[in-house]
Each structure stands twice: as C-alpha cells, then as structure tokens.
Amino acid sequence: MNEFIFLFDVDGTLTPARKKMEFEFEKYFANWILNNQTYLVTGSDLQKTKEQVSDFILSNCEGVFCCMGNEYWKKNNKMYSNDFKLPTEAETLLNFYVENSKYPKEEMGTIHIERRTGMVNFSVVGRDIDYQQREKYYEWDKINGERKRIVEEFNDSFLINKIQAGIGGKISIDIQKLGFDKSQVLNHIDKNKKTVFFGDKCKFGEIDYPLYEQCDISYEVKDWVECFDLLKKHYD
C-alpha cells in the first residue's frame, strides 16, 4: 500500500461518538498503521483525541491534524497552528440561536461556545451534556434540522467575512476561516501519492465534505464497524 496515504476522521469513524476505540478495532488498527502511511484528521483538540485514541496509535501515525487541520502534531510535537478570532457579531448570532432554540431549555448544558486552535466549536444544546443527552439531541436534530438551518443562515451572513460553518459530530457546528477546513491538510502531505479518506460527515455542509471531495478515493462510513470492514476488505 506504499502508493497510498490514508486519512481518517476520528469521532464516528474510528470510534463511537465521543468514546474510545473498540478493543478489537484498536488492536487491528494499531498493527495496520505500522505498514501504511496514516494521518488522523479531527475537529477535536489533541487532549480530546487522546481520550479516544491510544498513545501508541497517535505516536505511530505519520501525524495528527487537530482542530480541522488548524493544528498539526507529529509524535507529540506541535508542528504548526493557525489563529482565529470569532467576530463579536458572529458570537452574538450564535447566542441568539441558543436563546431561540425550540429544544427544551431544561435539557441544555451551559457551555455553548468552545474556542480551539484556528476554529470555534458551537453547540446549541451544550458541550457539557452527557452521552444520553447527546443522543437525544442528535435524534431531535435529525427530525428538526436545527444545525442544518443554522449553518445555512450563518454562512449566508458571514461568507462576506470569509468565515464558514459546517455540521460536525452529533451535537455541534465547527466554524473557521474560509479554506481552513479539513481539506487544508492536503497542503502538508506528499502530493505524489494517492490519498484515501474515511469519514462519517461527508455530505455538503458537513465538516468532512471538503476533504472527502478532494481526496483521490473517499469513503463515507456510518460508523467504526463499516470503517473496519472496508479496511479489511480493500486494504489489508
């Protein structure tokens, strides 16, 4: 497989949402990456990624692109990071969405805006809710389309400022400067090899889409099980 470079989203692709990799897949993947040039590309920061992926995998990958590629780590060394400041008027609009959400206020958390390197992670329901609450909001949002509406309205308002939002994870929206999405990682890898990407948020308006559409081969997976099966079937 030396002709390929493999790129993997983490949350929902290599792991269940906000959980650790399953043991069977982790054991397989830890061995598989030793023979395949592999990068992780996640919207989370490094600390959250370490909560889901083992140190062995993080150390033996070619590198880890965190915060939508706005921060790059290689064997625990930060190679670069990008700056981003959310405009005051954008933050005001996000707070408006929280206050006017039709989701029950008593089921919301209190942390809605999380600043990360080169980006902001926004959640109407709150970053500090538990797993069951996350799943409940996710199912509600699939029916009501709140995040999709917010992304469309936000982008209409702030594209002139060269800021762009996209649906990420199960409860959140990621916001960064236009062009500083996951596809920016392609500027930092070997262009002489074919790129293979695995992600779970690959539709237009979702955070994996820019990278999904620009790689040579791309797979949209519904969960880590499908990712595991595809690796064994096509790249073992």
VMD Tcl script that draws the C-alpha trace (Angstrom):
set ca {
  {0.00 0.00 0.00}
  {3.00 2.30 -0.33}
  {1.33 4.19 -3.16}
  {-1.41 5.45 -0.78}
  {-1.65 7.96 2.02}
  {-4.55 7.20 4.37}
  {-6.52 9.94 6.14}
  {-9.04 9.16 8.88}
  {-11.60 11.24 10.70}
  {-11.74 10.10 14.36}
  {-15.08 10.65 16.08}
  {-17.77 8.49 14.46}
  {-15.27 6.96 12.01}
  {-12.58 5.27 14.10}
  {-14.53 5.49 17.34}
  {-18.12 5.58 18.57}
  {-19.17 9.20 19.17}
  {-17.04 10.70 21.98}
  {-15.93 7.25 23.12}
  {-12.74 5.21 22.94}
  {-11.94 2.92 20.02}
  {-13.42 -0.55 20.43}
  {-10.74 -3.02 21.56}
  {-10.90 -5.36 18.53}
  {-10.61 -2.49 16.04}
  {-7.95 -0.71 18.09}
  {-5.78 -3.83 18.13}
  {-6.14 -4.27 14.36}
  {-5.63 -0.58 13.54}
  {-2.55 -0.26 15.76}
  {-0.87 -3.02 13.76}
  {-2.24 -1.85 10.39}
  {-0.78 1.66 10.63}
  {2.73 0.25 11.03}
  {2.62 -0.72 7.35}
  {0.54 2.17 5.99}
  {1.26 5.90 5.91}
  {-1.59 7.22 8.06}
  {-2.82 10.59 9.31}
  {-5.69 11.36 11.66}
  {-7.78 14.44 10.80}
  {-10.14 15.52 13.57}
  {-12.15 18.54 14.62}
  {-11.20 17.93 18.25}
  {-8.10 19.21 20.02}
  {-5.27 16.84 20.92}
  {-6.42 16.29 24.50}
  {-9.90 15.16 23.44}
  {-8.34 12.95 20.75}
  {-6.16 11.29 23.40}
  {-9.33 10.41 25.30}
  {-10.47 8.34 22.32}
  {-7.31 7.03 20.63}
  {-4.38 5.25 22.27}
  {-0.95 6.85 22.65}
  {0.52 4.00 20.60}
  {-1.68 4.87 17.61}
  {-1.10 8.62 17.97}
  {2.68 8.06 18.13}
  {2.83 5.65 15.21}
  {0.65 7.58 12.82}
  {2.54 9.83 10.43}
  {0.83 12.75 12.12}
  {-2.34 14.05 13.76}
  {-4.21 17.04 12.33}
  {-6.38 18.50 15.11}
  {-8.95 21.31 15.15}
  {-9.94 20.80 11.49}
  {-6.28 20.77 10.44}
  {-5.53 24.07 12.16}
  {-3.05 22.32 14.42}
  {-0.61 19.58 13.40}
  {1.12 17.19 15.78}
  {3.87 14.70 14.98}
  {4.95 12.37 17.80}
  {3.67 14.81 20.46}
  {5.45 17.77 18.87}
  {3.34 20.65 17.58}
  {4.48 21.41 14.03}
  {2.19 24.40 13.35}
  {-1.01 26.10 14.47}
  {-3.35 28.70 12.98}
  {-5.01 31.62 14.75}
  {-8.69 32.55 14.57}
  {-10.82 35.10 16.44}
  {-14.58 34.88 16.19}
  {-16.05 38.32 15.37}
  {-18.25 39.80 18.09}
  {-21.27 39.94 15.79}
  {-20.85 36.23 14.97}
  {-20.76 35.33 18.66}
  {-23.89 37.44 19.21}
  {-25.68 35.49 16.47}
  {-24.65 32.14 18.00}
  {-26.01 33.21 21.38}
  {-29.23 34.23 19.63}
  {-29.56 30.68 18.26}
  {-29.18 29.25 21.77}
  {-31.79 31.58 23.25}
  {-34.29 30.95 20.45}
  {-33.84 27.21 20.01}
  {-37.02 25.14 20.22}
  {-35.09 22.40 22.05}
  {-36.18 22.19 25.74}
  {-34.09 24.65 27.75}
  {-34.08 22.38 30.82}
  {-32.21 19.73 28.81}
  {-29.45 22.08 27.63}
  {-25.99 22.43 29.08}
  {-24.24 25.71 29.83}
  {-21.15 25.65 27.59}
  {-22.15 26.50 24.02}
  {-19.00 28.04 22.53}
  {-15.63 26.30 22.75}
  {-12.59 28.05 21.30}
  {-10.00 25.75 19.72}
  {-6.89 26.42 17.68}
  {-7.93 28.07 14.43}
  {-11.64 27.42 14.95}
  {-14.68 27.58 17.21}
  {-16.91 24.64 18.13}
  {-20.52 25.69 18.75}
  {-23.35 23.64 20.23}
  {-26.88 24.86 20.84}
  {-27.58 22.03 23.28}
  {-24.24 22.47 25.06}
  {-20.79 20.89 25.07}
  {-21.19 19.78 28.70}
  {-24.17 17.39 28.40}
  {-23.81 13.63 28.94}
  {-23.86 10.83 26.34}
  {-27.59 10.08 26.66}
  {-28.45 13.76 26.27}
  {-26.20 13.96 23.21}
  {-28.04 11.06 21.61}
  {-31.41 12.61 22.43}
  {-30.49 15.93 20.82}
  {-28.98 14.15 17.81}
  {-32.25 12.30 17.16}
  {-34.25 15.52 17.67}
  {-31.97 17.42 15.28}
  {-32.34 14.75 12.57}
  {-36.08 15.49 12.58}
  {-35.96 19.25 13.12}
  {-32.81 20.14 11.14}
  {-31.70 22.85 13.55}
  {-27.98 22.58 12.84}
  {-28.51 22.48 9.07}
  {-30.59 25.67 9.26}
  {-28.05 27.43 11.50}
  {-25.16 26.53 9.18}
  {-27.01 27.82 6.13}
  {-28.02 31.08 7.84}
  {-24.61 31.62 9.41}
  {-22.81 31.10 6.11}
  {-25.17 33.46 4.32}
  {-24.40 36.11 6.94}
  {-20.64 35.68 7.29}
  {-19.31 34.42 3.97}
  {-18.50 38.04 3.20}
  {-16.19 37.91 6.24}
  {-14.59 34.75 4.82}
  {-15.84 32.66 7.75}
  {-17.54 29.31 7.21}
  {-19.52 26.88 9.38}
  {-20.16 23.15 8.95}
  {-22.05 20.40 10.80}
  {-19.76 18.29 12.95}
  {-20.21 15.39 15.36}
  {-23.66 14.72 16.77}
  {-24.40 18.00 18.52}
  {-22.04 20.64 17.18}
  {-21.10 23.08 14.44}
  {-17.49 23.93 13.57}
  {-16.59 27.45 12.46}
  {-13.31 28.60 10.92}
  {-11.86 30.92 8.29}
  {-12.90 30.04 4.74}
  {-10.48 27.48 3.32}
  {-9.17 26.46 6.74}
  {-11.34 23.35 6.84}
  {-10.13 19.74 6.83}
  {-9.05 19.96 3.18}
  {-6.12 22.19 4.21}
  {-4.25 19.08 5.39}
  {-3.63 18.16 1.76}
  {-1.15 21.05 1.60}
  {1.06 19.26 4.12}
  {1.30 15.73 2.76}
  {3.11 14.02 -0.11}
  {1.37 15.02 -3.35}
  {2.95 12.15 -5.29}
  {0.77 9.53 -3.61}
  {-2.93 8.80 -3.87}
  {-5.00 9.94 -0.90}
  {-7.63 7.67 0.69}
  {-10.05 9.26 3.15}
  {-12.53 7.74 5.61}
  {-15.11 9.98 7.30}
  {-18.68 10.00 8.57}
  {-19.76 13.62 7.93}
  {-19.20 13.77 4.18}
  {-22.33 15.42 2.80}
  {-22.33 19.02 1.60}
  {-22.43 21.33 4.62}
  {-20.78 18.76 6.90}
  {-17.21 19.07 8.17}
  {-15.69 16.09 6.31}
  {-17.08 17.17 2.93}
  {-14.19 19.44 1.77}
  {-11.62 16.69 2.36}
  {-13.94 13.94 1.11}
  {-14.39 15.62 -2.27}
  {-10.70 16.41 -2.80}
  {-9.12 13.04 -1.99}
  {-8.45 10.52 -4.75}
  {-10.52 7.82 -3.03}
  {-13.07 8.60 -0.34}
  {-15.42 6.55 1.82}
  {-18.35 7.85 3.81}
  {-18.95 5.39 6.64}
  {-21.87 5.16 9.02}
  {-19.69 4.06 11.95}
  {-16.38 2.45 13.00}
  {-17.70 -1.02 12.14}
  {-18.08 -0.10 8.47}
  {-14.64 1.55 8.52}
  {-13.16 -1.64 9.98}
  {-14.86 -3.78 7.35}
  {-13.68 -1.58 4.47}
  {-10.08 -1.67 5.65}
  {-10.08 -5.46 5.89}
  {-11.81 -5.81 2.51}
  {-9.77 -3.37 0.42}
  {-6.51 -2.52 2.21}
  {-5.48 -5.50 4.32}
}
mol new
graphics top color blue
foreach p $ca { graphics top sphere $p radius 0.5 }
foreach p [lrange $ca 0 end-1] q [lrange $ca 1 end] { graphics top cylinder $p $q radius 0.2 }
display resetview
